Amino acid sequence: MKRTSAVLTLTLLGLASCRAKSDSQAMAGMTAEEHARTAGAKDTAGGTGREPVHLTADQAQAIGMTYTVVSRGPLERTVRTVGQVVAAEPNLAEITPKVDGFVDELFVDATGVAVKRGQPLLTIYSPMLVAAQQELLTAARLAASLDTSDADAQRNAQALVAASRRRLDYWDISADQIDRLERTGEVTKTLTLSAPFDGIVLDKMVVKGQSVMPGMKLYRLADLSTVWVEGEVFEQDLAFIRVGAPARVDVAAYAGRAFAGRVSFVSPTVDEQSRAGRVRVVLSNPAELLKPGMYATLFFDVRIGANVLSLPAEAVVMTGERNLVFAVGKDGALEPRDVVLGPRAGERLQILRGVAEGERVAASANFLVDAESRLGTGSGMAGMPGMDMEQPRKEPKRP
């Protein structure tokens, strides 16, 4: 049986090649109108350009023919991509001064150090800050020395005190520090910058004694209790990814453990080179196991449809120009049908048009059937070498 199938395969391929060569030579000298008529004459069997194929039971068995049924039901798949753990942008902070000065003390002096909310990071000596504090004290003494009967003078003095306090407030001097300054009259030499939240020092760009200017980046902090995992999804899969959809994340550092998160962002654009769109997943990270820079694998379980037609992928012949199936007709012949495909889900393909629920189609040996169908003989495989299923008749032994 194996020898018969092999001979059949080689024969079909040879005949198809000869037929294609013959057709090409015959059409070489045709006009455009003759080409159109020829194409129209060959466009049979529902527009596939192929003929139905008739197989006997023995022939179907010889080539290993099996059948499947077009079924309807839920179709789900898993979209998989790779990504990277990054710090969540809303949980980032850059520590910058608002006055000129010099770094006096550096309490946090290394990248990667964990800090707590309110923890001092560094102190800055600023002549501008000293001068502003002295101005506030002078304004406060002037307001206290004025005659209360002179309302205009009192009003101007209080306005000067308020302006001096406001300047210090704009430079991040706390209200408690300003109150203490007015109460004690002691000028603070330095300004202390503190951590705004619990987090990690991602970058440190300052050393002790360094001169600083307003807006200069000194530290970059990140709260890693929540992280992002960003990856790219190919454009044919983007339609199935929705904001709020669940996602699973695997990282190499914790093999066998999946982290659960949700999609928080799907890019509105697609990269012209990679043909993919960026997708972001938010993960809770209270133990800080997930660290920025880690590579991750993202899994999205998506539903193509709750009640759709589908077939095994092996039942579809994809020629590059069209997609075909061979459906079993009323007379038992295998009829070529053009089908319109939807997304693939594992080993099944969604069928949008071309066949109906319950129809039987060829599920294997399709390339052999397709080769015979393109030959267009309509007589099946009975006359081909290697397809003679009858056993040779034994001659009676002569006495």
C-alpha positions as CSV (number, residue, x, y, z in Angstrom):
1,M,0.0,0.0,0.0
2,K,2.8,2.4,0.8
3,R,4.4,1.7,-2.6
4,T,1.1,2.4,-4.3
5,S,0.7,5.8,-2.5
6,A,4.3,6.8,-3.4
7,V,3.9,5.9,-7.0
8,L,0.6,7.9,-7.1
9,T,2.2,11.0,-5.6
10,L,5.1,11.0,-8.1
11,T,2.7,10.4,-11.0
12,L,0.4,13.3,-9.9
13,L,3.3,15.7,-9.6
14,G,4.7,14.7,-12.9
15,L,1.3,15.1,-14.7
16,A,0.6,18.4,-13.1
17,S,4.0,19.7,-14.2
18,C,3.5,18.5,-17.8
19,R,0.0,20.0,-17.9
20,A,1.3,23.4,-16.6
21,K,4.1,23.4,-19.2
22,S,1.7,22.5,-22.0
23,D,-0.8,25.1,-21.0
24,S,1.9,27.8,-20.8
25,Q,3.2,26.9,-24.3
26,A,-0.4,26.9,-25.7
27,M,-1.2,30.3,-24.2
28,A,2.0,32.0,-25.3
29,G,0.6,33.1,-28.6
30,M,-2.9,34.0,-27.5
31,T,-4.4,37.5,-27.6
32,A,-5.8,39.1,-24.5
33,E,-9.4,38.2,-25.6
34,E,-8.4,34.6,-26.0
35,H,-6.7,34.5,-22.6
36,A,-10.0,35.8,-21.1
37,R,-12.1,33.2,-22.8
38,T,-9.7,30.4,-21.8
39,A,-9.7,31.6,-18.2
40,G,-13.5,31.7,-18.2
41,A,-13.7,28.2,-19.6
42,K,-11.5,26.8,-16.9
43,D,-13.2,28.7,-14.1
44,T,-15.5,25.9,-13.1
45,A,-16.6,24.3,-9.8
46,G,-17.7,27.5,-8.1
47,G,-14.9,29.7,-9.4
48,T,-11.9,27.6,-8.2
49,G,-10.6,26.6,-11.6
50,R,-10.6,23.0,-10.5
51,E,-12.8,20.0,-11.2
52,P,-14.6,17.6,-8.7
53,V,-12.6,14.5,-7.9
54,H,-14.3,11.0,-7.8
55,L,-12.7,8.5,-5.5
56,T,-13.6,4.9,-4.9
57,A,-13.4,3.5,-1.4
58,D,-10.2,1.6,-2.3
59,Q,-8.6,4.7,-3.8
60,A,-9.5,6.8,-0.8
61,Q,-7.9,4.2,1.5
62,A,-4.8,4.0,-0.7
63,I,-4.0,7.7,-0.3
64,G,-4.9,7.8,3.4
65,M,-8.0,9.9,2.9
66,T,-9.9,11.0,6.1
67,Y,-12.8,13.3,6.5
68,T,-14.0,15.9,9.0
69,V,-17.2,17.9,9.6
70,V,-17.6,21.7,9.6
71,S,-18.6,22.5,13.2
72,R,-19.9,25.5,15.0
73,G,-19.0,26.5,18.6
74,P,-16.7,28.7,20.7
75,L,-13.2,29.4,19.3
76,E,-10.5,30.6,21.6
77,R,-6.8,31.1,21.3
78,T,-3.8,32.3,23.2
79,V,-1.8,35.3,22.0
80,R,1.8,35.1,23.1
81,T,4.5,37.7,23.0
82,V,7.6,38.8,24.8
83,G,8.1,41.9,26.9
84,Q,10.1,43.7,29.5
85,V,9.4,44.8,33.1
86,V,9.6,48.6,33.5
87,A,8.9,51.0,36.3
88,A,5.3,52.4,36.1
89,E,5.6,56.0,34.9
90,P,3.1,57.4,37.5
91,N,5.4,56.0,40.2
92,L,8.5,57.8,39.1
93,A,9.9,61.0,40.7
94,E,12.9,63.2,40.0
95,I,14.5,65.1,42.8
96,T,15.5,68.6,41.7
97,P,16.4,71.8,43.6
98,K,14.6,75.1,43.1
99,V,17.5,77.3,44.3
100,D,21.2,77.7,43.5
101,G,23.6,76.2,46.0
102,F,26.1,73.5,46.9
103,V,25.6,69.9,48.2
104,D,26.5,70.1,51.9
105,E,25.5,66.5,53.0
106,L,24.7,63.4,51.0
107,F,22.6,60.9,53.0
108,V,21.7,58.6,50.1
109,D,24.9,58.1,48.2
110,A,24.3,55.0,46.0
111,T,22.0,53.8,43.2
112,G,19.7,51.0,44.2
113,V,19.2,52.1,47.8
114,A,15.7,51.7,49.2
115,V,14.3,54.8,50.7
116,K,11.2,55.7,52.8
117,R,8.7,58.5,52.4
118,G,10.1,61.6,54.1
119,Q,13.7,60.2,54.4
120,P,16.3,63.0,53.9
121,L,18.3,62.5,50.7
122,L,20.7,65.4,50.8
123,T,21.1,69.0,52.1
124,I,22.0,72.0,50.0
125,Y,23.7,75.2,51.2
126,S,22.2,78.1,49.4
127,P,23.1,81.8,49.9
128,M,19.8,82.6,48.3
129,L,18.0,80.6,50.9
130,V,19.8,82.3,53.7
131,A,19.1,85.8,52.3
132,A,15.4,84.9,51.9
133,Q,15.1,83.8,55.5
134,Q,16.8,87.0,56.7
135,E,14.3,89.0,54.6
136,L,11.4,87.2,56.3
137,L,12.8,87.9,59.8
138,T,13.4,91.6,58.9
139,A,9.9,91.9,57.5
140,A,8.4,90.3,60.7
141,R,10.4,92.6,63.0
142,L,9.3,95.6,61.0
143,A,5.6,94.6,61.2
144,A,5.9,94.1,65.0
145,S,7.5,97.5,65.5
146,L,4.9,99.6,63.6
147,D,2.2,101.6,65.4
148,T,-1.0,99.7,65.3
149,S,-2.9,102.9,64.6
150,D,-1.3,103.3,61.2
151,A,-3.4,100.8,59.2
152,D,-1.7,101.4,55.8
153,A,1.7,100.8,57.2
154,Q,0.5,97.6,59.0
155,R,-1.1,96.4,55.8
156,N,2.1,96.9,53.8
157,A,4.2,95.3,56.4
158,Q,2.0,92.2,56.6
159,A,2.0,92.0,52.8
160,L,5.9,92.0,52.9
161,V,5.9,89.2,55.5
162,A,3.4,87.2,53.4
163,A,5.5,87.6,50.3
164,S,8.7,86.5,52.2
165,R,6.9,83.4,53.5
166,R,5.5,82.6,50.0
167,R,9.0,82.8,48.5
168,L,10.3,80.2,51.0
169,D,7.2,78.0,50.4
170,Y,7.9,78.1,46.7
171,W,11.4,76.8,47.4
172,D,9.9,73.8,49.3
173,I,10.5,75.1,52.8
174,S,7.8,73.5,54.9
175,A,5.3,75.5,56.9
176,D,6.7,74.1,60.1
177,Q,10.2,75.2,59.2
178,I,8.9,78.7,58.4
179,D,7.0,78.9,61.7
180,R,10.1,77.8,63.6
181,L,12.2,80.4,61.8
182,E,9.8,83.2,62.8
183,R,9.5,81.9,66.4
184,T,13.2,81.3,67.1
185,G,14.8,83.8,64.6
186,E,17.4,81.2,63.7
187,V,18.3,81.1,60.0
188,T,18.7,77.7,58.5
189,K,21.9,77.3,56.6
190,T,20.8,74.4,54.4
191,L,17.8,73.1,52.6
192,T,16.9,69.4,53.0
193,L,15.4,67.5,50.1
194,S,13.5,64.3,51.1
195,A,12.0,61.2,49.4
196,P,8.3,61.8,48.3
197,F,7.4,58.1,48.7
198,D,8.7,54.6,49.6
199,G,10.9,53.4,46.7
200,I,14.2,52.7,45.1
201,V,16.9,55.0,43.8
202,L,17.1,54.2,40.1
203,D,19.6,56.9,39.3
204,K,21.9,59.2,41.4
205,M,23.5,62.1,39.5
206,V,25.0,64.1,42.4
207,V,28.1,64.0,44.7
208,K,29.0,65.8,47.9
209,G,30.2,69.4,47.3
210,Q,28.8,69.7,43.8
211,S,27.2,72.9,42.8
212,V,23.6,72.7,41.8
213,M,21.2,74.9,39.9
214,P,17.4,75.1,39.8
215,G,16.0,72.2,37.8
216,M,19.1,70.0,37.9
217,K,18.3,66.3,38.2
218,L,19.8,64.9,41.4
219,Y,18.0,61.6,42.0
220,R,15.4,59.5,40.1
221,L,13.2,57.4,42.4
222,A,10.7,54.7,41.6
223,D,7.9,53.1,43.6
224,L,8.0,49.4,42.5
225,S,4.9,48.2,44.4
226,T,3.3,48.3,40.9
227,V,5.2,47.7,37.7
228,W,4.4,47.6,34.0
229,V,5.3,44.9,31.5
230,E,5.4,46.2,27.9
231,G,5.5,44.1,24.8
232,E,4.5,44.2,21.1
233,V,1.6,42.3,19.5
234,F,1.4,41.7,15.8
235,E,-1.3,43.7,14.0
236,Q,-3.4,40.6,13.2
237,D,-3.8,39.9,16.9
238,L,-4.3,43.5,18.1
239,A,-8.0,43.3,17.5
240,F,-8.4,40.7,20.2
241,I,-6.5,42.7,22.9
242,R,-8.7,45.0,25.0
243,V,-8.0,47.4,27.8
244,G,-8.9,45.7,31.1
245,A,-8.5,42.2,29.7
246,P,-6.6,39.7,31.9
247,A,-3.1,38.6,31.1
248,R,-0.5,36.1,32.4
249,V,3.2,36.9,32.8
250,D,6.0,34.5,33.1
251,V,9.6,35.5,34.0
252,A,12.7,33.3,33.9
253,A,13.6,34.1,37.5
254,Y,10.5,32.4,38.8
255,A,10.0,29.4,36.6
256,G,6.6,27.8,37.0
257,R,5.1,30.8,38.6
258,A,2.6,33.0,36.6
259,F,1.9,36.6,37.6
260,A,-1.6,37.9,36.9
261,G,-2.2,41.4,35.6
262,R,-4.5,43.4,33.3
263,V,-4.0,45.3,30.1
264,S,-3.9,49.0,30.8
265,F,-2.9,50.3,27.3
266,V,-3.1,49.3,23.7
267,S,-1.1,51.5,21.3
268,P,-3.3,53.4,18.8
269,T,-0.5,53.1,16.2
270,V,1.4,50.2,14.6
271,D,5.2,50.2,14.0
272,E,5.8,50.4,10.3
273,Q,8.8,48.1,10.4
274,S,7.8,45.4,12.9
275,R,4.0,45.6,12.0
276,A,3.2,45.4,15.7
277,G,1.6,47.6,18.3
278,R,2.7,48.2,21.9
279,V,0.7,46.6,24.7
280,R,1.1,47.4,28.4
281,V,0.1,45.2,31.3
282,V,-0.1,46.4,34.9
283,L,1.1,44.0,37.7
284,S,0.9,44.4,41.5
285,N,4.4,43.9,42.9
286,P,4.2,44.2,46.7
287,A,7.2,41.9,47.4
288,E,9.2,43.7,44.6
289,L,10.0,40.3,42.9
290,L,9.6,41.8,39.5
291,K,12.5,44.1,38.7
292,P,12.8,46.7,35.9
293,G,14.8,45.2,33.1
294,M,13.6,41.6,33.5
295,Y,12.5,39.9,30.3
296,A,9.0,38.4,30.4
297,T,6.6,36.3,28.3
298,L,3.0,37.7,28.0
299,F,0.0,35.4,27.4
300,F,-3.5,36.8,26.5
301,D,-6.4,34.3,26.4
302,V,-8.7,35.7,23.8
303,R,-12.1,34.5,22.3
304,I,-12.5,34.7,18.6
305,G,-16.2,34.0,18.8
306,A,-18.7,32.3,21.0
307,N,-20.5,30.5,18.1
308,V,-18.4,30.4,14.9
309,L,-17.8,27.9,12.1
310,S,-14.3,26.2,12.1
311,L,-12.3,23.4,10.5
312,P,-9.0,21.8,11.3
313,A,-6.2,23.7,9.6
314,E,-5.0,20.6,7.7
315,A,-8.4,20.5,5.9
316,V,-7.7,23.8,4.1
317,V,-5.4,24.0,1.0
318,M,-3.7,27.3,0.9
319,T,-2.3,28.1,-2.5
320,G,-1.1,31.6,-1.8
321,E,-3.9,33.0,-4.1
322,R,-6.9,31.3,-2.6
323,N,-7.9,29.0,0.2
324,L,-9.7,25.8,-0.7
325,V,-11.5,22.9,0.9
326,F,-12.8,19.7,-0.8
327,A,-16.4,19.1,0.3
328,V,-18.2,15.8,-0.2
329,G,-21.0,16.4,-2.7
330,K,-24.3,14.6,-3.1
331,D,-22.8,12.2,-5.5
332,G,-19.8,11.5,-3.3
333,A,-17.4,13.5,-5.4
334,L,-14.9,15.9,-3.7
335,E,-16.0,19.4,-4.8
336,P,-13.4,22.2,-4.5
337,R,-14.8,25.2,-2.6
338,D,-13.3,28.6,-2.1
339,V,-13.5,29.6,1.5
340,V,-12.9,32.8,3.4
341,L,-10.8,32.3,6.5
342,G,-10.9,34.1,9.8
343,P,-8.2,33.9,12.6
344,R,-6.4,30.7,13.5
345,A,-6.9,29.2,17.0
346,G,-4.4,26.5,17.6
347,E,-5.0,23.7,15.1
348,R,-8.4,25.2,13.9
349,L,-9.3,27.9,11.5
350,Q,-12.4,30.1,11.6
351,I,-14.5,29.8,8.4
352,L,-16.3,32.9,7.4
353,R,-17.8,31.8,4.0
354,G,-17.6,28.9,1.6
355,V,-19.0,25.9,3.5
356,A,-22.0,25.3,5.9
357,E,-22.3,23.7,9.3
358,G,-22.4,19.9,9.1
359,E,-20.8,19.5,5.7
360,R,-18.1,16.8,5.3
361,V,-14.8,17.9,3.9
362,A,-11.5,16.1,3.1
363,A,-9.2,16.4,6.1
364,S,-6.0,14.7,4.7
365,A,-4.3,13.9,1.5
366,N,-5.6,17.2,0.2
367,F,-2.5,18.0,-1.9
368,L,-3.1,14.8,-3.9
369,V,-6.7,15.6,-4.4
370,D,-5.9,19.2,-5.4
371,A,-3.3,18.0,-7.9
372,E,-5.9,15.7,-9.6
373,S,-8.5,18.5,-9.4
374,R,-6.2,20.9,-11.2
375,L,-5.7,18.3,-14.0
376,G,-9.4,18.7,-14.7
377,T,-10.0,15.2,-16.0
378,G,-13.1,14.7,-13.9
379,S,-12.5,10.9,-14.1
380,G,-10.9,10.4,-10.8
381,M,-7.7,8.5,-10.3
382,A,-8.8,5.1,-11.7
383,G,-6.8,5.4,-14.9
384,M,-3.5,6.6,-13.3
385,P,-0.5,4.3,-12.8
386,G,-0.4,2.8,-9.4
387,M,-4.1,3.1,-8.8
388,D,-5.1,-0.4,-10.0
389,M,-6.6,-1.9,-6.9
390,E,-7.3,-5.3,-8.5
391,Q,-5.1,-8.1,-7.5
392,P,-3.3,-9.9,-10.4
393,R,-5.1,-13.0,-11.6
394,K,-3.2,-16.2,-10.8
395,E,-2.8,-18.5,-13.7
396,P,-3.7,-22.2,-12.9
397,K,-0.7,-24.5,-12.6
398,R,-0.3,-26.8,-15.5
399,P,0.0,-30.5,-14.7
